Amino acid sequence: MHNEQKVTDHIYWIGGNDFILPRFEGLIHISRGVSYNSYFIDDEKTAVLDAVDNSIRDVFMDDLKFLLKGRKLDYIIVNHMEPDHSGSLLALAEAWPEAKIVTSAQAQKMVSNYFHVDLKDRFITSDEKLVIDLGMHKLHFVKAPMVHWPEVTFTYEETEKVLFSADAFGTFGVLNGSIFADDVDYKEEYLPDLRKYYANIVSRYGAQVLMALKKAAKLDIRYICSLHGPVHRTEEDRNMIISTYAKWAAWTPEENSVAIFFASAYGNTSLAAQILAGKLAARGVKHLKLVDLCSESITEAFPEVLRKSHIVLAGITMNMTLNPVMNAFLDLFEEMGVSNRTISIIGNSSWAPNVSGKIMKEKVEKLKKCRILGEPVHIVSALSDDGKLDELADLISSDVKAGQA
Ligand code: FEO
């Protein structure tokens, strides 16, 4: 069986969907599956660009055999070595033993580390001066280190002006028949998953993303072919995806609004978070988001940090320290380099001092270009009518409005 689709008359998508993976990288909960995209160039010489996850290896190999029609495969281009793409690389290399493997020096070491085979004689190093001439198509290589692994390389095909961008611009969510972004309502269908992918996988490397975007800006690009999700082929789609990436890479919020993240034991902190949200809404703040960290995974919650300008953290003291879920959530802030956010804090403790408020404040103070708005509010067991939430709502709503001006 074969499942290939045309990107252009000579370039094919030969990927597939994984509908059943529950957690990407073993960690990130996904509910709409993911596609693994590989591409084939049909020319005087033939090339496949990246392999696929082992879960769809059979259909990928069948597609390739079908498209080769008995010809040999000349080149295997490896832009990214994470196993969701390289899982089937060894099977591919063994099935077509004459194919040269074009990849970065770092990736060559990774091939050896993952597969414990010696493929040295087959490697061509994809430095930025290399051009692979397939006939009509000519491949150039653009280093994109740490987007999001060190070996990552983009391949640019100059004749049809195709950027093969590794994971960059990729999204969770299966492909629904068409492989093109302009055949679907991309913002409705994929934007939340694109945000989730970027937030959890790429956001730590904003500086490197900006460097890669700068290099890509020098290229005349008509097609953006990522390793996950739809191909972008219209000017509108290309501009949308590139400008979205540029915004996220600079930690520029998408919305002047507030996300309130809470971790509550018996509902008192949750109630305080809900009351604060109501007070903000009454003061004219729109697009508010309430997130229960105890019922949602932190990888599900984290994309809202990328989205909103203002964050409220409402956490409780447990065992004389900060609730472990809020603690892990704030560790993720530090790990991913959350920047340029305005953060307010609410701590709740019943019989211990306000340790949770103190720890949250210390963790936020370590973040770059983030500021704490207002004094941390201390709730003792249950919210009282002391007016502190009104004061906080006044401060946050004024600040949000000032940002909108
Ligand atoms: Fe899709 Fe970084 O692998």
Boltz pocket constraint, residues with backbone or C-beta under 6 A from the ligand:
constraints:
  - pocket:
      binder: B
      contacts: [[A, 80], [A, 82], [A, 84], [A, 85], [A, 148], [A, 167], [A, 227], [A, 228]]
      max_distance: 6.0
